Amino acid sequence: MIKSLQARNAPLADTGYQLTVLTEAEAAGARLPAFGQKLRETGLLPLRPTALQTMQINVGRMCNQVCKHCHVDAGPDRKEIMTRETMQLCLDALAQTDIAVVDLTGGAPEMNPDFRWLVEQISALGRRTIVRCNLTIIVANKQYHDLPEFFARHQVLVVSSLPHFSAGRTDAQRGEGVFEKSIRALKMLNSVGYGQPESGLLLDLVYNPSGAFLPGSQAGLEREFKQRLGREFGIVFNSLLTITNLPVSRFLDYLLESGNYEKYMQQLVDAYNPTAAANVMCRSTLSIGWDGQLYDCDFNQQLDLLVGGAAPKHIRDFDEARLHDRNIVINQHCYGCTAGAGSSCGGATT
C-alpha cells in the first residue's frame, strides 16, 4: 500500500510548495495565463458568491484507502478528525440558515466516531445529507456492515466513487481488490433500496479519469456504466457524476512524477469554458475543514487557502452576511473546475 504524502515526508505535503508549483511552473516555454486573467476576460472577476445552498463538511482525513489521485492525501495514517464540539458548531451555524444540503466528506467520513451522531442531528434539523462514500468502507469490517440501513433510515443521498466498470482500471487507481469490494457494497446498497425505481433512495456514482485527461461526456459515460454494471453485476444506480482531477496533492504528485504536469495544465487552460466558470460550486458552497476553518471549496481547503477578506475564518464565528460579501479565493488549480463541461462535487456544470 502506498503511503500519504505526509507520511512519506514528500515535498508536496507542504501546501506552500504545492502553491509554488501551481503559480510558477511554465508550459510550452511560456507562463500559463493566471486564472484571474481568464475570469477578467470573461467578465467574472472578482468571482463572487451566490446564495449559499450547500455546507460541505470534511469530518477528517482518515481513510481505509490510499488512492493515487486523492486531492485530500487521505489514508489510514492520517489522524486529523473533526471533534463533536466542532460538529456542534457546524450544526449551530446550519440552524441559522436556510441551507438545504449538508455534504459530508473525508477521507472516509464514516470512520469519524461521531459520524452517525452528526447525520442524526442534520436529519433532525430537516436538512438533506449527502455522504461521499468510497464503498469499500461498508465491507471493511462488521462495524460498518449496517451502513446501508443507516443511510436509508435517514434518507441519505449516497455519492460513491467508482472510477470504472472494470476491475483493472479501478484497482489501478484505488488499490488492489477495491473493485470487487465496491461491487459487494453496491449490491448491499441496492438490497435496501438504493438506486431502485420509486424507492426515493438515491445512489450516485462518481467517475474521474485515471490519467492526465479530461472526463468524457457525463451522459454518455452514465449510459455505459448503467449498461455494464447492470448486465454484468445486476447493479442499479441513479446518476453518474464526472469530476475532473485537479492538480492538487497526490494527483499533482502524479502529474509531476509522470512528466504530464505542463501538458495537463495547458489542456485545462485551453478547455476553459466561461459558462462552466459562472457555475463553479464555490459560489454556492461553504467548505468546512476538520478543524472548523472555512474555505471556498474542498480544493482550497486542501491547499490551506482560507476564505478571503473580512469573512470569518472559523465556523465558531459564522456570519452568513459577511461570508456572502466576499471575493472567492482563486489560484491556478481552479482551471480544473472550468474546463470543458465543468466540474463540481455534483458533476458536470454545463
QUIWO-V363458 format. One record per helix or strand. SS is the DSSP state (@ for helix, = for strand). FROM is the first residue (numbers start at 0). TO is the last residue. Records with the same first field share a line. If there is no record, write none. Layout:
SS->FROM-TO / FROM-TO
This chain:
@->10-12 / 14-23 / 34-40 / 83-94 / 108-110 / 114-123 / 135-138 / 141-143 / 146-152 / 166-173 / 177-190 / 217-232 / 248-257 / 260-269 / 273-277 / 280-282 / 297-301 / 314-316 / 319-323 / 331-337
=->25-26 / 29-30 / 47-47 / 53-57 / 59-59 / 61-61 / 74-74 / 80-80 / 100-104 / 127-132 / 156-160 / 202-206 / 238-241 / 271-271 / 284-287 / 292-294 / 305-305 / 313-313 / 326-326 / 338-338 / 343-343 / 346-346
